[in-house]
Structure formats: C-alpha cells, structure tokens
C-alpha cells in the first residue's frame, strides 16, 4: 500500500462527511461502555482484539467492494478521494 493510499484512508476515516455526528457519539458511548463492562474480565483482550480485527476486515471489504483505491468512496461525493 502506498503513502497516497494511506493518506486517502486517513482522510476518509477522519472526514466529517463519512459519519454523522450522532453516529460517532453513539459509537463511542457503546465502545466505552463495553470496554468498561469488560475491564478486568478475562474476556477484555479477546473481545477488544476481535472487535478490532472485525472492524479492519469490514473496512477493507467495503473499500474493495466500492473500488475505494481507484474511485471516490461509495456514497461520498468527494471526487478528490479517488485515485488517478
């Protein structure tokens, strides 16, 4: 993966157009609540690492299906996000 592809990924991930504010708030409330509930449990690290792996897999699957590295991101009208 090239530096330009990593920059595009970071731009999509940090974009305010990618997710509505209410969704980001709810997402972080859920993440923190589950983390708090599992903290100190033997299931904390397996759940945390499994969630991270699932999220990363889903992200790359979505980008592959929307041809994210060669065209603008699916549903997002930012033409500059697309590759050459």
Beta strands, then each sheet from edge to edge (+ up, - down):
end
